[in-house]
Amino acid sequence: MNLRAVLFDVYGTLLKSSAGEIHPDPTLRALIEKAHAASPHPFPEVDIREIHAAMHPELSSNGIEQLAMEHEQAANPVTAMPGAVETLRELSSRGLKLGLISNAQFYTIPVLESCLGDSLANLGIDPDLRFFSYLERRAKPDVHLFEIARVRLLERGIQPHEVLYVGNDVRNDIDPANSCGFLTALFTGDDTSLRLHGRSLEESGASLILPRLPDLLLQSIPLF
């Protein structure tokens, strides 16, 4: 694989996560659903700070962010995926451009840096190649984040077939990345976060199956 860039999902790929399995409290959920219903997009996203602010108008912006962080840590505790730091450092040392495409919130970067034990910049993740749902108000599996990434990479002279996207969800990750012409790797190393949506591995559409993140460091990565 003649790669020049590798982009990663965050939750369930770089971070071990229970995202999607723990539901927020009813009031929070109702406000999120109301915001989604008002969106013109098929897969809308919110900035969770606005939801908490609607619930707690007495709090300052700093207080809102603190509350949102505390809620997230309680509802969705995360840890670094085994091999994540090693993989990022080595890929960066080989000269590959690294980035992120994730359903995420304002706290995703500090949480990720805390779990990985270093800044994203030091780990080689380009600040201009980070594409988060809360900023665009559109979530995966919407192809929008991937299209923005494709354009950004083309501006750097990197073609879609030179890009590998790594994720744990065939619907949210593999399908939209494939539609943009990226190569895709389905990360299967964490049973609790793998999302096949009724498909087999053979039907996943991924260019390769990735049991361990450090398998990306092999001299020859087997195509599926």
N, C-alpha and C positions, 0 to 999 in steps of 0.2 A: 504494500500500500504506500503510494507516494504522497504522504501527508505533509501539509504545511501548517495545519491548525487542528486543534482538538477542543471541542466545546462540551461542557458537562452540564447535566442536570444537577441539582443540589440535593433535595430531600429524597432519600432512598438510593442515592448514588454516591455522592461525596459524604453525606451524613446518614447514619442509621436513624430512621425516623418512623414514627407512628402516624404521620400526616395522613389525613383522610379517614382515620379510624376513630378519632375522638371528636365528638360534636360539641360545639360551643353551647353556652347556656341559651335558653329559649329566646330571651330578649335580644341577645347578640345575634343569634341566628336569624331572627325575624327582621332585624335591621339590615343585615347582609342581603337577605332575600329581596327586601324592598329595593335596595340599591341595584341589585342584579336586574330586577324587573324593569327598572327605569333605563337600563342601558340599551343602546341600539345593537350591541354586539351579541353574537350567539353564545360566547363563552366569556362573560364579563368578569371583571375583577374589581375589588375595592382597595382603597388605602385604609387599612384597618384603624389607623389613627382617627379618621373621620367618624367611624362607627363608635369607637370608644368616646370620642368627644360628644357625640349626640347623646350618649348614655350618661355622661358625667360633665355637663357644661360648666360645673364649678371648678374643674381642674385646669391648670395651666398646660401649655403645650408640652413642657417637660414632664409634668405629671401624667399627661395622657400617654406619652411614650413609655414612661416607667410602668404604668398600668398594663399597657399592651405587651411589654416585654415579660412582665410577671405572669400574665395570663398565658402567653405562648409557652413559657418555660414549664408551667404547670400542666398544660394540656398536651404538649408535644415535646417532651424531653428528647434531646438528640445527642449523639456522640459521633466522633469521626469514624468513617468507614475504614476498616482495616486496609492498609496500603495506600490510602488516599494521599498522604503527605509525600511518601516516597515516590509515588507515581507522578504527581504534579512537579516535584523538583527535578526529576530525571527528564521528563518530557520537555520542560523549560530549558534544561541544560543542553538538550539536543537542538535547540533553536526553533521549536514549534511554538506558534502562537496559541495561547490558551485563553478560554473564555467560559462564560456561563450563560445558559438559557434556562430560566426557572420560574415556576409559579412561586412568588416570593413576596416579602414585605420589607419595610424599612429596616427591620431588625435582622434580616437574613445575613448581611455581611458581618456585623459584629458577632453574631452567633457562630457563623462559619469560621471566622478568624479565631474565636475563643476555642472552638473544638479542635481546629487544626494546629493551634499553638503558634501561629505566625500570621503576619499580614498577607492578604491576597497578593499584593504586589511582590512581596518577597518570595511567594510561591510561584510567581510567574504568570498570574492571571491578569491580563491586560485590562485596565480600567475602562477602555473604550470597547471592550468585547464582553460586557456584562448586560444582559437583557432580562429585565424583571417584569413580571406581570403587573405589579401594583403601579409601576410608572406609566405603563401603556393603557391600563384599565382593561386589558384583554389577557385572558389566561389560556395556557395550553389546555386542550389540543388545538386551539386556534393557531393557524399557521403564521399569524402576524409577527410574533417575536422572531421566528425563524427567518422570515422574509427580511426583517430589519437586519438581522445578523448577516444574511447572504449579501445584501447590498453593502454593508460595512466592510465585509471581507473582499468583495469585488473591488472596492475603492483602493484596497491595498494590493490588488493584483492577485488575490487568492481565489481560485475557481472553486465552485461547489464540490466538484469531485476530488478536491484536495483537502476537504474538511471532513473530519469524523465527529459525529455527535454521539455522546455516551449517555444513556438513560436507562431507567428500570421499568418503564411503562410503555407498552406497545402502542397504546392509543395516544397518550400525551407526548411521547418522545419519538418513537420510531416512525410512526406514520407522518407527522408533519415535517420531520427532518428529511425523510425520503422525498416528500413532495417538493422540497426545495433543492433536491439534487445532491444532498449531503450523503456521504457514507454513514452508516449507523452501526452502533454496537449496543446490544441489549445486555445490560449488567444483570447477572442472575445470582450474584454472590450473597444476597440477603433474602432469605425466603419470606420474611415478613413484609418486605417492600416490593417484591417482584409482582408486576401487574401484567398478566397475559390476556385478560379480558376474554377468556374462553378459547384462546388460540393455543396451539402447540408451539414449541420453539421453532419447529420447521416452518410454521405459518406466520411467524412473528414479523417477517419482512426485513429483519435486521441483516446487515452485511456480515456481521459476525456476532457470535455469542461469547460473552465475557464473564467467566466464572469468578475472576479476581481482577481488581483494578490493576495490579502490577503486571498482569498478562499483556497490557498495552506496551510494556517495555521489551517484549520479545523481539528478537531480530526479524523474525518472520511471523506475522500475525495471520493465522489461518482464516480465510474468508469462508462464510457459511455457504 
